């Protein structure tokens, strides 16, 4: 059984530049989260275009083995094309994280610092690594993982959709074979979400929740309280369970 919940909110900002989406086709699901950059509402254009392109590509390509790479490249092309159509759009960019899942397997891809977390049996098994300066510093041993959330350069991204590439800048995971005897849970979210809640708290609420909607709402209540009065960023999350 597949259970899921989509959440997006402008936080304490004037505009929401995040976009989320999902589509189902014959028991196959595609979930997408994107965080637009560029300000003045144009980040919303980039993130919305990227999400729309991914979902349309899923319908067109179905279970094609190259779906994720081809869809993200198409999203990149569409955003670059849009930039040339209007001077106001020239600086718009977006992060992107995509999950393709059915009852037996899952595969995901990302660009930027929107994340995917994979939990199995109430434990964190995997997460995407941000394409950001702080993540690079973690990998080089200069800072610790827990320091990413409050690092001065946490918003400096090394890879995004909307900047010309000289080769693919996305990362695609290996296929995950879902365990039938344990709950498989996925969380796709923007930095406005994960910066305000750590992984231990995600797991605590996961164990308490009876549905994806409840899991998302428990986490949302936590981050709203943590970010209150800070000018908190837009935040978005997509929660998925398979049993």
Secondary structure as UniProt FT lines:
FT   STRAND          2..9
FT   TURN            11..12
FT   STRAND          18..25
FT   TURN            26..27
FT   STRAND          28..37
FT   TURN            40..41
FT   HELIX           42..61
FT   TURN            62..63
FT   TURN            65..66
FT   HELIX           67..85
FT   HELIX           87..89
FT   TURN            90..91
FT   STRAND          93..94
FT   STRAND          96..101
FT   STRAND          105..111
FT   STRAND          115..120
FT   TURN            121..122
FT   STRAND          123..127
FT   HELIX           133..139
FT   TURN            140..141
FT   HELIX           145..150
FT   TURN            152..155
FT   STRAND          171..172
FT   STRAND          176..177
FT   TURN            180..181
FT   STRAND          184..189
FT   HELIX           191..194
FT   TURN            195..196
FT   HELIX           199..208
FT   HELIX           212..227
FT   TURN            228..231
FT   STRAND          235..242
//
